[in-house]
C-alpha cells in the first residue's frame, strides 16, 4: 500500500520550514567560518604584504574575504503611503 504522503496531489509531508538552510549549506558555512577563524593571523600577514605595495588592493582583498564570512545585508527602501515620501513631524511642533 502506498504511503499517504506519496499520493498524487498530496502535500509530500512536512519538509523543511521556509527560510531554513539545508544541512549541506549549514555545513559549508560552518566550514568557511572555521577556516576564516583558524587562518586569521595568516590572512593578516598576507594583507600586510599586499598593503606594502598597494593599500588599496589590500582593502579590496579584505572586503572580498569579509563577504564570505559576514553576509551582505539586503537593501531596504522605506517609503510613505502609496510609495510616497515619509513625513517626519516633531512632537513639539
C-alpha positions as CSV (number, residue, x, y, z in Angstrom):
1,X,0.0,0.0,0.0
2,X,1.3,3.5,-0.9
3,X,2.3,5.9,1.8
4,X,-0.3,8.6,2.4
5,X,2.4,11.2,1.9
6,X,3.3,9.9,-1.5
7,X,-0.1,10.1,-3.2
8,X,-0.8,12.2,-6.3
9,X,-1.9,15.7,-5.2
10,X,-0.6,15.1,-1.6
11,X,1.5,17.8,0.1
12,X,4.5,15.5,0.3
13,X,5.0,15.8,4.1
14,X,6.2,18.5,6.4
15,X,9.6,19.1,4.9
16,X,11.9,21.9,5.9
17,X,10.4,25.2,7.1
18,X,10.8,28.2,4.7
19,X,14.0,30.1,5.2
20,X,15.8,27.3,7.0
21,X,19.1,26.3,5.3
22,X,19.6,22.7,4.3
23,X,22.2,20.6,6.0
24,X,24.9,20.9,3.3
25,X,24.6,24.7,3.2
26,X,24.9,24.9,7.0
27,X,27.9,22.6,7.0
28,X,29.5,24.7,4.2
29,X,29.0,27.9,6.1
30,X,30.4,26.4,9.3
31,X,33.5,25.1,7.4
32,X,34.1,28.6,5.9
33,X,33.8,30.2,9.4
34,X,36.2,27.7,10.9
35,X,38.7,28.3,8.0
36,X,38.4,32.1,8.5
37,X,38.8,31.9,12.2
38,X,41.7,29.4,12.0
39,X,43.6,31.5,9.4
40,X,43.1,35.0,10.8
41,X,46.7,35.5,11.6
42,X,47.9,34.1,8.3
43,X,45.4,36.4,6.4
44,X,46.7,39.4,8.4
45,X,50.3,38.6,7.3
46,X,49.1,38.3,3.7
47,X,47.1,41.5,3.9
48,X,50.2,43.3,5.4
49,X,52.3,42.1,2.5
50,X,49.8,43.3,-0.1
51,X,49.5,46.6,1.7
52,X,53.2,47.3,1.5
53,X,52.9,47.7,-2.3
54,X,49.2,48.7,-2.6
55,X,47.0,49.6,0.3
56,X,44.0,49.9,-2.0
57,X,44.5,46.3,-3.2
58,X,44.8,45.1,0.4
59,X,41.5,46.8,1.3
60,X,39.8,45.2,-1.8
61,X,41.1,41.7,-0.7
62,X,39.9,42.3,2.8
63,X,36.4,43.3,1.7
64,X,36.2,40.3,-0.6
65,X,37.2,38.0,2.2
66,X,34.6,39.5,4.5
67,X,31.8,38.7,2.0
68,X,32.3,35.0,2.6
69,X,32.2,35.3,6.4
70,X,29.7,38.1,7.0
71,X,26.7,38.1,4.7
72,X,25.7,41.3,3.0
73,X,22.5,42.9,4.1
74,X,19.8,43.4,1.6
75,X,18.9,46.9,0.8
76,X,15.6,48.1,2.2
77,X,13.7,51.1,0.8
78,X,11.4,52.8,3.3
79,X,8.6,54.9,1.8
80,X,5.4,56.5,3.0
81,X,1.9,55.7,1.9
82,X,1.5,54.8,-1.7
83,X,5.3,54.8,-2.2
84,X,5.4,58.5,-1.4
85,X,7.7,60.4,0.8
86,X,8.0,59.9,4.6
87,X,6.8,62.9,6.5
88,X,8.5,63.4,9.9
89,X,6.8,65.6,12.5
90,X,8.5,66.7,15.7
91,X,6.5,66.2,18.9
92,X,6.9,69.9,19.9
93,X,5.6,71.3,16.7
